[in-house]
Amino acid sequence: MCAATIVGVRVLAGVGLGILFVLGAAIGLVIGFFVFWVSLYRRARAVHAEGIVCRAEITARDPVIGPVLAGPALVRLSGAFEGQRTSGTDVLGFDIRMQKTFDRDGRVGDQDLLLGSFESFTTAARDRAKTDVGDYLANEYSSVTPWWVSRTGPAIFRIKAPVVGSRDRGVDRIARLDSDLAADRARLVLSVHGGGSSIEVAELRLVERFADDDRTLRASMFRQGRALRPLGIRNGIRASVYPMSQLARRLRGG
C-alpha cells in the first residue's frame, strides 16, 4: 500500500471517528443532565471523585511525537467509584494535564489526555476485576477511545510502569506511590498504538505529590494545544458531560 493511500485511509478513519465524537456529544447532553444533579448534590465529581495530584515531567523517547508532548505536567490519579483505601474492585483513572512551564494551578495547561485502567466498554467489567486497586503503578492505562495524532492518525494511548515495586513498600496505594516518589522510581512509559504499529513516545516521571486534590484541575476535551484531538463516541460524551459536572461543582463551591 503506497504512502498516499495509507494517509487517505487514516484521514477517512479520522473523519468517521470525528462524526462519532459529535454523536457522542449529543448523547452526552442527555447523560450530563443527570450527572449535573449528582455533582450538584455531592459537590464533587459524579465519578473519580477522590483523587491525588502529582507534579510530573514528560521526556521524549522518539524524535517525532515525543518532543511535542515533552515538558512539565500535572497528573491526577483517582478511583472511579471507590475511595482511596478501598479493598474492593474499581477502575482507576490517570489524567494528564500538559503545561508549557510548570504551574501548581490546575487551571494552567494546554493539553489534556485522559486514560483509565480498562481497554473498552465491552471488557470494562473484566478489566475492573483485574485492576490492582492497591497500587496505582501496577496497572496499564489506556485512552480506550482513539485520539488523532499528527503523522499517525487515529491512535490509542497507553501508559505503564516498566518496573513495579514490591507490595510491602506501603500499606495502600497512596503509601506505595509515596514510596516510589521518594525513591525516584515513579516512572511510566507512554506509547502510541495506531496504524499497525506501537511506538514508545515518552517517559512520564512523577516528581512529587501535592497535599491536596486540586479541584481546579478540570479536564476538557477542547484543551488540545499539542494537537492531540479526541475522537469517538466516548470522548464526545465527555465533551458534554464534563463541563456540566464542572458547572454543578462550581455552583456548590466544589
Residue pairs with C-beta under 8 A, 6 or more apart in sequence:
1 9
6 195
7 153
10 152
10 153
10 154
10 195
11 153
13 153
13 154
14 148
14 153
14 154
14 231
17 146
17 148
17 154
17 231
17 232
18 148
18 231
20 231
20 232
20 233
20 236
21 230
21 231
21 232
21 233
21 235
21 236
21 239
22 236
23 233
23 236
24 232
24 233
24 234
24 235
24 236
24 237
24 238
24 239
24 240
25 236
25 237
25 239
25 240
26 236
26 240
27 233
27 236
27 237
27 240
28 236
28 237
28 238
28 239
28 240
28 241
29 240
31 237
31 240
31 241
32 240
32 241
32 243
32 244
32 245
33 244
35 46
35 241
35 244
35 245
35 248
36 244
36 245
36 247
36 248
37 248
38 46
38 245
38 248
39 45
39 46
39 244
39 245
39 246
39 248
39 249
39 252
39 254
40 248
40 249
40 251
40 252
42 49
42 254
43 249
43 252
43 253
43 254
44 249
44 254
45 245
45 249
46 245
47 80
47 81
48 78
48 79
48 80
48 93
49 78
50 78
50 79
50 83
50 84
50 213
51 76
51 77
51 78
51 79
51 93
51 213
52 76
52 77
52 78
52 84
52 174
52 177
52 209
52 210
52 213
53 74
53 75
53 76
53 77
53 106
53 209
53 210
53 212
53 213
53 214
53 217
54 74
54 75
54 76
54 77
54 177
54 181
54 186
54 206
54 207
54 208
54 209
54 210
55 72
55 73
55 74
55 75
55 102
55 104
55 206
55 207
55 208
55 210
56 72
56 73
56 74
56 75
56 96
56 204
56 205
56 206
56 207
57 71
57 72
57 73
57 204
57 205
57 207
58 69
58 70
58 71
58 72
58 73
58 98
58 190
58 202
58 203
58 204
58 205
59 66
59 70
59 202
59 203
59 205
60 66
60 67
60 69
60 70
60 201
60 202
61 189
61 200
61 201
61 202
61 203
62 199
62 200
62 201
62 202
64 151
64 201
65 149
65 150
65 151
65 152
65 192
65 199
65 201
65 202
66 201
66 202
68 150
68 226
68 227
69 98
69 111
69 190
69 201
69 202
69 226
70 202
71 98
71 99
71 100
71 101
72 98
72 99
72 100
72 101
72 102
73 96
73 97
73 98
73 99
73 109
73 204
74 96
74 97
74 99
74 106
74 109
74 214
74 217
75 94
75 95
75 96
75 97
75 204
75 206
76 93
76 94
76 95
76 97
76 213
76 214
76 217
77 92
77 93
77 94
77 95
77 136
77 177
78 92
78 93
78 95
79 86
79 90
79 91
79 92
79 93
79 133
80 90
80 91
80 92
80 93
80 116
81 90
81 91
82 88
82 89
82 90
82 133
84 172
84 173
84 174
85 172
85 173
85 174
86 133
87 133
87 134
88 133
89 128
89 129
89 131
89 133
90 128
90 131
90 133
91 116
91 117
91 118
91 124
91 127
91 128
91 131
92 116
92 117
92 131
92 133
92 136
92 139
92 141
93 114
93 115
93 116
93 117
93 141
94 114
94 115
94 116
94 117
94 136
94 141
94 159
95 112
95 113
95 114
95 115
95 217
95 219
96 111
96 112
96 113
96 114
96 115
96 204
97 106
97 109
97 111
97 112
97 217
97 219
97 223
98 109
98 110
98 111
98 112
98 113
98 225
98 226
99 108
99 109
99 110
100 110
103 109
104 210
104 214
105 214
105 216
106 214
106 215
106 216
106 217
106 218
107 216
107 217
107 218
109 223
109 225
110 223
110 225
110 226
111 223
111 224
111 225
111 226
111 228
112 219
112 220
112 221
112 223
113 143
113 147
113 157
113 228
114 143
114 219
114 238
115 141
115 142
115 143
115 144
115 157
115 158
115 159
116 141
116 142
116 144
117 127
117 128
117 131
117 139
117 140
117 141
117 142
118 124
118 127
118 128
118 131
118 142
118 144
119 127
119 142
119 144
120 144
121 144
121 234
131 139
132 138
132 139
133 173
134 167
134 172
134 173
134 176
135 164
135 167
135 173
135 176
136 173
136 176
136 177
137 161
137 164
137 165
137 176
137 177
137 180
137 186
137 188
138 161
138 164
139 160
140 158
140 159
140 160
141 158
141 159
141 160
142 156
142 157
142 158
143 156
143 157
143 158
144 156
144 234
145 156
145 230
145 231
145 232
145 233
145 234
145 235
146 154
146 155
146 156
146 194
146 231
146 232
147 154
147 155
147 156
147 157
147 228
147 229
147 230
147 231
147 235
148 154
148 155
148 227
148 228
148 229
148 230
148 231
149 155
149 192
149 194
149 227
149 228
150 227
152 192
152 194
152 195
152 199
153 194
153 195
154 194
154 231
155 192
155 193
155 194
155 195
156 192
156 193
156 194
157 190
157 191
157 192
157 193
158 190
158 191
158 193
159 188
159 189
159 190
159 191
159 204
160 188
160 189
160 191
161 186
161 187
161 188
161 189
162 187
162 188
162 189
163 185
163 187
165 176
165 179
165 180
165 183
165 185
167 176
169 175
169 176
169 179
169 180
170 176
170 177
170 178
170 179
174 209
177 186
177 206
177 209
178 209
180 186
180 206
181 206
181 207
181 208
181 209
184 205
186 205
186 206
186 207
187 203
187 204
187 205
187 206
188 203
188 204
188 205
188 206
189 200
189 202
189 203
189 204
190 200
190 201
190 202
190 203
190 204
191 198
191 199
191 200
191 201
192 198
192 199
192 201
215 249
215 254
218 242
218 246
219 238
219 242
220 242
220 243
221 230
221 235
221 236
221 238
221 239
221 242
222 239
224 230
230 236
230 238
230 239
